[in-house]
Amino acid sequence: MKTAAVFFITGFEETEALTTVDILRRGGVVVTTVSLTGSSEVLSKNKIPVRTDALFDAVKHENFDVLVLPGGTLEIKNHEGLQELIKKYHAENKLIAAICAAPAALGKAGVLAGKTAVCYPGLESNLTGARIGKNILETDGNITTAKGPAVTPFFALKLLEILEGKAMADEVAEGFLIPLVYNK
C-alpha cells in the first residue's frame, strides 16, 4: 500500500487539504494527516478546527511515498523541519506535491530549479528557480504543483494516478462525479 503525509499548518485551505485526503483514501492510499503546529488540532483559513493524526516530530522519520502540502497560507514555507524533509525527499527523487500557496515551500527549499511549476496566481515570485507552467496543475519529475482550491480534485486524482495507477484514479473520479474532462 502507498502512503501519503498531508501537512496542516494554521491557516491551511480546507478544500485543498481535506479533499486531497478524501480522494487519496478512496483510492486506497494510507494517508497520515500531520500537524506542523505542535498541537493535534489545527485551525483552518476559515477557522474550522481539524484534528490531525500525528504531530510532525512523531512522523518526520517515517518513509512516506508522497509529501502533500496544502495551501491557504505562505506560513507553510517557514517550517524548518518540513523544509529539511522536502530537501531529503527531493534528493531521493520521491514524490512531493503542493497546491496554491504551498509551492512557495518548494521554492524556498530549492527543489524547483529547472522544473515547471504553478501556484496560486500572483505568488509566482515564490517559485524560485522554476519555469512557470501554463496549466492548472503540473507534474515535472517528482514534483506536482497546482494552482488552487478549484483544482484540488484534479490535483488529488493526479497524485492517486501516480501512486495507484490510472484505473484507480478513473474509478475514484467516476465515484466522485468528476467531469469527463479529467479523463481526456
Accessible surface in RSA format (square Angstrom, percent):
REM  Atomic radii and reference values for relative SASA: ProtOr
REM  Chains: A
REM  Algorithm: Lee & Richards
REM  Probe-radius: 1.40
REM  Slices: 20
REM RES _ NUM      All-atoms   Total-Side   Main-Chain    Non-polar    All polar
REM                ABS   REL    ABS   REL    ABS   REL    ABS   REL    ABS   REL
RES MET A   1   183.96  95.3 110.37  73.0  73.59 175.2 101.99  86.7  81.97 108.6
RES LYS A   2    81.40  39.7  81.40  49.9   0.00   0.0  29.70  26.7  51.71  55.1
RES THR A   3    35.18  25.0  35.18  35.7   0.00   0.0  34.25  46.0   0.93   1.4
RES ALA A   4     0.00   0.0   0.00   0.0   0.00   0.0   0.00   0.0   0.00   0.0
RES ALA A   5     0.00   0.0   0.00   0.0   0.00   0.0   0.00   0.0   0.00   0.0
RES VAL A   6     0.00   0.0   0.00   0.0   0.00   0.0   0.00   0.0   0.00   0.0
RES PHE A   7     1.49   0.7   1.00   0.6   0.50   1.3   1.00   0.6   0.50   1.4
RES PHE A   8     0.01   0.0   0.01   0.0   0.00   0.0   0.01   0.0   0.00   0.0
RES ILE A   9    17.60  10.0  17.60  13.1   0.00   0.0  17.60  12.7   0.00   0.0
RES THR A  10    79.00  56.2  73.89  74.9   5.11  12.2  56.62  76.1  22.38  33.8
RES GLY A  11    15.48  19.1   0.00   N/A  15.48  19.1  15.35  42.1   0.13   0.3
RES PHE A  12     1.29   0.6   1.21   0.7   0.09   0.2   1.29   0.8   0.00   0.0
RES GLU A  13    20.25  11.6  20.25  15.3   0.00   0.0   0.62   1.2  19.63  16.0
RES GLU A  14    19.08  11.0  18.67  14.1   0.42   1.0  17.35  33.6   1.73   1.4
RES THR A  15    57.21  40.7  51.39  52.1   5.82  13.9  27.20  36.5  30.01  45.4
RES GLU A  16     0.44   0.3   0.00   0.0   0.44   1.1   0.00   0.0   0.44   0.4
RES ALA A  17     0.00   0.0   0.00   0.0   0.00   0.0   0.00   0.0   0.00   0.0
RES LEU A  18    72.13  40.2  68.12  48.7   4.01  10.1  68.66  48.2   3.47   9.3
RES THR A  19    27.59  19.6  24.07  24.4   3.51   8.4   7.56  10.2  20.03  30.3
RES THR A  20     0.00   0.0   0.00   0.0   0.00   0.0   0.00   0.0   0.00   0.0
RES VAL A  21    10.69   7.0  10.69   9.7   0.00   0.0  10.69   9.3   0.00   0.0
RES ASP A  22    52.69  36.9  46.14  45.9   6.54  15.5  21.06  49.6  31.62  31.5
RES ILE A  23     0.00   0.0   0.00   0.0   0.00   0.0   0.00   0.0   0.00   0.0
RES LEU A  24     0.00   0.0   0.00   0.0   0.00   0.0   0.00   0.0   0.00   0.0
RES ARG A  25   113.86  47.8  97.17  49.5  16.68  39.7  42.82  58.5  71.03  43.1
RES ARG A  26   130.21  54.7  96.20  49.0  34.00  81.0  38.96  53.2  91.24  55.3
RES GLY A  27     1.70   2.1   0.00   N/A   1.70   2.1   0.13   0.4   1.57   3.5
RES GLY A  28    30.02  37.0   0.00   N/A  30.02  37.0  27.91  76.6   2.11   4.7
RES VAL A  29     4.32   2.8   0.00   0.0   4.32  10.4   0.07   0.1   4.25  11.5
RES VAL A  30    71.75  47.2  67.03  60.7   4.71  11.4  71.53  62.2   0.21   0.6
RES VAL A  31     9.36   6.2   0.00   0.0   9.36  22.5   0.00   0.0   9.36  25.4
RES THR A  32    25.92  18.4  25.34  25.7   0.58   1.4   8.49  11.4  17.43  26.3
RES THR A  33    10.49   7.5  10.49  10.6   0.00   0.0   8.64  11.6   1.85   2.8
RES VAL A  34     0.00   0.0   0.00   0.0   0.00   0.0   0.00   0.0   0.00   0.0
RES SER A  35     0.50   0.4   0.00   0.0   0.50   1.1   0.00   0.0   0.50   0.7
RES LEU A  36    13.64   7.6   0.00   0.0  13.64  34.3   0.89   0.6  12.74  34.3
RES THR A  37    54.76  38.9  16.86  17.1  37.89  90.3  25.65  34.5  29.10  44.0
RES GLY A  38    61.08  75.3   0.00   N/A  61.08  75.3  33.00  90.6  28.08  62.9
RES SER A  39    54.11  45.7  49.24  65.7   4.87  11.2  35.04  74.6  19.07  26.7
RES SER A  40    37.96  32.1  33.81  45.1   4.15   9.6  20.46  43.6  17.50  24.5
RES GLU A  41    86.24  49.5  75.14  56.8  11.10  26.4  15.30  29.6  70.94  57.9
RES VAL A  42     1.33   0.9   0.00   0.0   1.33   3.2   1.33   1.2   0.00   0.0
RES LEU A  43    72.06  40.1  69.03  49.4   3.03   7.6  69.03  48.5   3.03   8.1
RES SER A  44     2.17   1.8   0.00   0.0   2.17   5.0   0.00   0.0   2.17   3.0
RES LYS A  45   108.31  52.8  92.72  56.9  15.59  37.1  54.43  49.0  53.88  57.4
RES ASN A  46    97.94  67.5  78.21  75.6  19.72  47.5  21.45  51.6  76.49  73.9
RES LYS A  47   148.13  72.3 133.05  81.6  15.07  35.9  87.43  78.7  60.70  64.7
RES ILE A  48    85.97  48.9  85.32  63.6   0.65   1.6  85.97  61.9   0.00   0.0
RES PRO A  49    74.75  54.5  57.71  52.6  17.04  62.0  58.00  47.9  16.75 104.1
RES VAL A  50    21.95  14.4  18.59  16.8   3.35   8.1  21.95  19.1   0.00   0.0
RES ARG A  51   163.97  68.8 138.89  70.8  25.08  59.7  63.43  86.7 100.55  60.9
RES THR A  52     8.39   6.0   0.00   0.0   8.39  20.0   0.25   0.3   8.14  12.3
RES ASP A  53    88.36  61.9  50.68  50.4  37.69  89.1  22.77  53.6  65.59  65.4
RES ALA A  54    18.98  17.5  11.05  17.1   7.93  18.0  18.98  26.7   0.00   0.0
RES LEU A  55    68.26  38.0  66.55  47.6   1.71   4.3  66.55  46.7   1.71   4.6
RES PHE A  56    13.98   7.0  12.77   7.9   1.22   3.2  12.77   7.7   1.22   3.5
RES ASP A  57   103.32  72.4  87.92  87.5  15.41  36.4  29.44  69.3  73.89  73.7
RES ALA A  58    77.88  71.6  41.18  63.6  36.69  83.5  52.83  74.4  25.05  66.4
RES VAL A  59     9.60   6.3   8.63   7.8   0.97   2.3   8.79   7.6   0.81   2.2
RES LYS A  60    74.74  36.5  69.38  42.6   5.35  12.7  26.36  23.7  48.37  51.5
RES HIS A  61   160.93  88.0 128.16  89.1  32.77  83.8  99.02 102.0  61.91  72.0
RES GLU A  62    88.74  50.9  77.55  58.7  11.19  26.6  35.20  68.1  53.54  43.7
RES ASN A  63   121.56  83.8  95.35  92.1  26.21  63.1  34.58  83.2  86.98  84.1
RES PHE A  64     7.97   4.0   7.43   4.6   0.54   1.4   7.56   4.6   0.42   1.2
RES ASP A  65    48.71  34.1  41.80  41.6   6.91  16.3   5.59  13.1  43.13  43.0
RES VAL A  66     0.00   0.0   0.00   0.0   0.00   0.0   0.00   0.0   0.00   0.0
RES LEU A  67     0.00   0.0   0.00   0.0   0.00   0.0   0.00   0.0   0.00   0.0
RES VAL A  68     0.29   0.2   0.29   0.3   0.00   0.0   0.29   0.3   0.00   0.0
RES LEU A  69     0.00   0.0   0.00   0.0   0.00   0.0   0.00   0.0   0.00   0.0
RES PRO A  70     2.35   1.7   0.00   0.0   2.35   8.5   0.18   0.1   2.18  13.5
RES GLY A  71     0.66   0.8   0.00   N/A   0.66   0.8   0.21   0.6   0.45   1.0
RES GLY A  72    15.88  19.6   0.00   N/A  15.88  19.6   3.04   8.3  12.84  28.7
RES THR A  73    31.65  22.5  24.60  24.9   7.05  16.8  15.25  20.5  16.40  24.8
RES LEU A  74    61.64  34.3  57.05  40.8   4.59  11.5  57.11  40.1   4.53  12.2
RES GLU A  75    88.91  51.0  85.81  64.9   3.10   7.4  29.08  56.3  59.82  48.8
RES ILE A  76     0.99   0.6   0.85   0.6   0.14   0.3   0.85   0.6   0.14   0.4
RES LYS A  77    50.26  24.5  50.26  30.8   0.00   0.0  17.54  15.8  32.73  34.9
RES ASN A  78    67.28  46.4  49.29  47.6  17.99  43.3  17.50  42.1  49.78  48.1
RES HIS A  79    40.26  22.0  33.53  23.3   6.73  17.2  25.10  25.9  15.16  17.6
RES GLU A  80   146.12  83.9 140.58 106.4   5.54  13.2  54.14 104.7  91.98  75.1
RES GLY A  81    26.30  32.4   0.00   N/A  26.30  32.4  19.56  53.7   6.74  15.1
RES LEU A  82     0.19   0.1   0.19   0.1   0.00   0.0   0.19   0.1   0.00   0.0
RES GLN A  83    12.82   7.2  12.82   9.4   0.00   0.0  10.74  22.9   2.07   1.6
RES GLU A  84   107.67  61.8 103.92  78.6   3.75   8.9  48.37  93.6  59.30  48.4
RES LEU A  85    13.07   7.3  10.62   7.6   2.45   6.2  12.57   8.8   0.50   1.3
RES ILE A  86     0.00   0.0   0.00   0.0   0.00   0.0   0.00   0.0   0.00   0.0
RES LYS A  87    89.08  43.5  83.38  51.2   5.70  13.6  44.37  39.9  44.72  47.6
RES LYS A  88   104.10  50.8  95.98  58.9   8.12  19.3  79.90  71.9  24.20  25.8
RES TYR A  89     1.11   0.5   1.11   0.6   0.00   0.0   0.75   0.6   0.36   0.4
RES HIS A  90    54.84  30.0  48.44  33.7   6.41  16.4  25.44  26.2  29.40  34.2
RES ALA A  91    90.38  83.1  48.54  74.9  41.84  95.2  59.65  84.0  30.74  81.4
RES GLU A  92    87.74  50.4  61.21  46.3  26.53  63.2  40.96  79.2  46.78  38.2
RES ASN A  93   111.44  76.9  95.48  92.3  15.96  38.4  26.84  64.6  84.60  81.8
RES LYS A  94    39.47  19.3  34.68  21.3   4.79  11.4  37.24  33.5   2.24   2.4
RES LEU A  95    17.41   9.7  13.24   9.5   4.17  10.5  13.46   9.5   3.95  10.6
RES ILE A  96     0.00   0.0   0.00   0.0   0.00   0.0   0.00   0.0   0.00   0.0
RES ALA A  97     0.00   0.0   0.00   0.0   0.00   0.0   0.00   0.0   0.00   0.0
RES ALA A  98     0.00   0.0   0.00   0.0   0.00   0.0   0.00   0.0   0.00   0.0
RES ILE A  99     0.21   0.1   0.21   0.2   0.00   0.0   0.21   0.2   0.00   0.0
RES CYS A 100    10.42   7.9  10.42  11.6   0.00   0.0   0.00   0.0  10.42  11.2
RES ALA A 101     6.47   6.0   5.86   9.0   0.61   1.4   6.06   8.5   0.41   1.1
RES ALA A 102     0.00   0.0   0.00   0.0   0.00   0.0   0.00   0.0   0.00   0.0
RES PRO A 103     0.00   0.0   0.00   0.0   0.00   0.0   0.00   0.0   0.00   0.0
RES ALA A 104     2.12   1.9   0.93   1.4   1.19   2.7   0.93   1.3   1.19   3.1
RES ALA A 105     0.00   0.0   0.00   0.0   0.00   0.0   0.00   0.0   0.00   0.0
RES LEU A 106     0.00   0.0   0.00   0.0   0.00   0.0   0.00   0.0   0.00   0.0
RES GLY A 107     2.57   3.2   0.00   N/A   2.57   3.2   0.00   0.0   2.57   5.7
RES LYS A 108   112.30  54.8  81.66  50.1  30.63  72.9  64.47  58.0  47.82  50.9
RES ALA A 109     9.93   9.1   0.00   0.0   9.93  22.6   0.57   0.8   9.37  24.8
RES GLY A 110    48.78  60.2   0.00   N/A  48.78  60.2  27.20  74.6  21.58  48.3
RES VAL A 111     5.43   3.6   3.79   3.4   1.63   3.9   4.62   4.0   0.81   2.2
RES LEU A 112     0.00   0.0   0.00   0.0   0.00   0.0   0.00   0.0   0.00   0.0
RES ALA A 113    73.73  67.8  55.29  85.3  18.45  42.0  55.97  78.8  17.76  47.0
RES GLY A 114    45.44  56.0   0.00   N/A  45.44  56.0  31.15  85.5  14.29  32.0
RES LYS A 115    34.70  16.9  34.70  21.3   0.00   0.0  14.88  13.4  19.81  21.1
RES THR A 116    28.69  20.4  28.37  28.8   0.31   0.7  16.92  22.7  11.76  17.8
RES ALA A 117     0.00   0.0   0.00   0.0   0.00   0.0   0.00   0.0   0.00   0.0
RES VAL A 118     1.06   0.7   0.62   0.6   0.44   1.1   1.06   0.9   0.00   0.0
RES CYS A 119     2.11   1.6   1.15   1.3   0.96   2.3   0.99   2.5   1.12   1.2
RES TYR A 120   105.31  49.2 105.31  59.9   0.00   0.0  57.44  43.2  47.86  59.0
RES PRO A 121    79.82  58.2  67.68  61.7  12.14  44.1  68.17  56.3  11.64  72.4
RES GLY A 122    66.72  82.3   0.00   N/A  66.72  82.3  35.78  98.2  30.94  69.3
RES LEU A 123    43.51  24.2  43.16  30.9   0.34   0.9  43.45  30.5   0.06   0.2
RES GLU A 124    58.24  33.4  52.86  40.0   5.38  12.8  24.62  47.6  33.62  27.5
RES SER A 125   108.46  91.6  70.43  94.0  38.02  87.6  60.25 128.3  48.21  67.5
RES ASN A 126    28.53  19.7  21.02  20.3   7.50  18.1   6.55  15.8  21.98  21.2
RES LEU A 127     5.53   3.1   0.27   0.2   5.27  13.2   0.98   0.7   4.55  12.3
RES THR A 128    88.38  62.9  79.26  80.4   9.12  21.7  66.75  89.7  21.63  32.7
RES GLY A 129    48.75  60.1   0.00   N/A  48.75  60.1  28.99  79.6  19.76  44.2
RES ALA A 130    21.33  19.6   0.00   0.0  21.33  48.5   0.22   0.3  21.11  55.9
RES ARG A 131   133.91  56.2 127.52  65.0   6.39  15.2  75.91 103.7  58.00  35.2
RES ILE A 132    83.04  47.3  60.25  44.9  22.79  54.9  60.25  43.4  22.79  61.8
RES GLY A 133    10.17  12.5   0.00   N/A  10.17  12.5   4.11  11.3   6.06  13.6
RES LYS A 134   191.21  93.3 160.01  98.2  31.19  74.3 117.78 106.0  73.43  78.2
RES ASN A 135    87.39  60.3  82.81  80.0   4.58  11.0  16.09  38.7  71.30  68.9
RES ILE A 136    90.24  51.4  88.34  65.8   1.90   4.6  88.34  63.6   1.90   5.2
RES LEU A 137    31.51  17.5  24.01  17.2   7.50  18.9  24.01  16.9   7.50  20.2
RES GLU A 138    23.37  13.4  21.35  16.2   2.02   4.8   1.84   3.6  21.53  17.6
RES THR A 139    53.95  38.4  23.10  23.4  30.85  73.5  23.10  31.0  30.85  46.6
RES ASP A 140    35.86  25.1  33.21  33.1   2.66   6.3   8.34  19.6  27.53  27.5
RES GLY A 141    59.62  73.5   0.00   N/A  59.62  73.5  36.16  99.2  23.46  52.5
RES ASN A 142     9.60   6.6   3.60   3.5   6.01  14.5   8.65  20.8   0.95   0.9
RES ILE A 143     0.40   0.2   0.22   0.2   0.19   0.4   0.22   0.2   0.19   0.5
RES THR A 144     0.00   0.0   0.00   0.0   0.00   0.0   0.00   0.0   0.00   0.0
RES THR A 145     0.17   0.1   0.17   0.2   0.00   0.0   0.00   0.0   0.17   0.3
RES ALA A 146     0.00   0.0   0.00   0.0   0.00   0.0   0.00   0.0   0.00   0.0
RES LYS A 147    59.70  29.1  59.54  36.5   0.16   0.4  19.79  17.8  39.91  42.5
RES GLY A 148     5.17   6.4   0.00   N/A   5.17   6.4   5.17  14.2   0.00   0.0
RES PRO A 149    48.19  35.1  46.79  42.7   1.40   5.1  47.03  38.8   1.15   7.2
RES ALA A 150    92.38  84.9  65.67 101.3  26.70  60.7  78.33 110.3  14.04  37.2
RES VAL A 151    14.67   9.7  14.15  12.8   0.53   1.3  14.67  12.7   0.00   0.0
RES THR A 152     0.00   0.0   0.00   0.0   0.00   0.0   0.00   0.0   0.00   0.0
RES PRO A 153    26.65  19.4  26.65  24.3   0.00   0.0  26.65  22.0   0.00   0.0
RES PHE A 154    39.44  19.7  39.07  24.2   0.37   1.0  39.07  23.7   0.37   1.0
RES PHE A 155     0.00   0.0   0.00   0.0   0.00   0.0   0.00   0.0   0.00   0.0
RES ALA A 156     0.00   0.0   0.00   0.0   0.00   0.0   0.00   0.0   0.00   0.0
RES LEU A 157     0.00   0.0   0.00   0.0   0.00   0.0   0.00   0.0   0.00   0.0
RES LYS A 158    58.17  28.4  58.17  35.7   0.00   0.0  18.24  16.4  39.93  42.5
RES LEU A 159     0.00   0.0   0.00   0.0   0.00   0.0   0.00   0.0   0.00   0.0
RES LEU A 160     0.00   0.0   0.00   0.0   0.00   0.0   0.00   0.0   0.00   0.0
RES GLU A 161    47.27  27.1  41.50  31.4   5.77  13.7   6.69  12.9  40.57  33.1
RES ILE A 162    74.49  42.4  43.91  32.7  30.58  73.7  50.37  36.3  24.12  65.5
RES LEU A 163    17.48   9.7   7.23   5.2  10.25  25.8   8.37   5.9   9.11  24.5
RES GLU A 164    63.52  36.5  37.70  28.5  25.82  61.5   7.59  14.7  55.93  45.7
RES GLY A 165    30.68  37.8   0.00   N/A  30.68  37.8  28.38  77.9   2.30   5.2
RES LYS A 166    96.45  47.1  89.78  55.1   6.67  15.9  84.91  76.4  11.54  12.3
RES ALA A 167    82.54  75.9  68.82 106.2  13.72  31.2  74.27 104.6   8.27  21.9
RES MET A 168    60.78  31.5  57.42  38.0   3.36   8.0  58.27  49.5   2.51   3.3
RES ALA A 169     0.00   0.0   0.00   0.0   0.00   0.0   0.00   0.0   0.00   0.0
RES ASP A 170    44.02  30.8  41.06  40.9   2.95   7.0  19.48  45.9  24.53  24.5
RES GLU A 171   115.96  66.6 104.61  79.1  11.35  27.0  39.98  77.3  75.98  62.0
RES VAL A 172    10.00   6.6   4.43   4.0   5.57  13.4   9.58   8.3   0.42   1.1
RES ALA A 173     2.60   2.4   2.40   3.7   0.19   0.4   2.60   3.7   0.00   0.0
RES GLU A 174   139.06  79.8 126.36  95.6  12.70  30.2  50.52  97.7  88.54  72.3
RES GLY A 175    57.34  70.7   0.00   N/A  57.34  70.7  36.21  99.4  21.13  47.3
RES PHE A 176    54.31  27.2  35.27  21.8  19.04  49.5  38.99  23.6  15.32  43.8
RES LEU A 177   157.64  87.8 131.78  94.3  25.85  65.0 137.16  96.3  20.48  55.1
RES ILE A 178    22.20  12.6   8.57   6.4  13.64  32.9   8.78   6.3  13.42  36.4
RES PRO A 179    79.53  58.0  67.34  61.4  12.19  44.3  79.30  65.5   0.23   1.5
RES LEU A 180   138.93  77.4 133.56  95.6   5.37  13.5 133.56  93.8   5.37  14.5
RES VAL A 181    93.24  61.4  82.61  74.8  10.62  25.6  82.96  72.1  10.28  27.9
RES TYR A 182    32.37  15.1  16.07   9.1  16.29  42.4  21.12  15.9  11.25  13.9
RES ASN A 183    69.81  48.1  47.57  46.0  22.25  53.6  23.72  57.1  46.10  44.6
RES LYS A 184   202.55  98.8 136.26  83.6  66.28 157.8 114.63 103.2  87.91  93.6
END  Absolute sums over single chains surface
CHAIN  1 A     8197.5       6337.0       1860.4       4713.3       3484.1
END  Absolute sums over all chains
TOTAL          8197.5       6337.0       1860.4       4713.3       3484.1
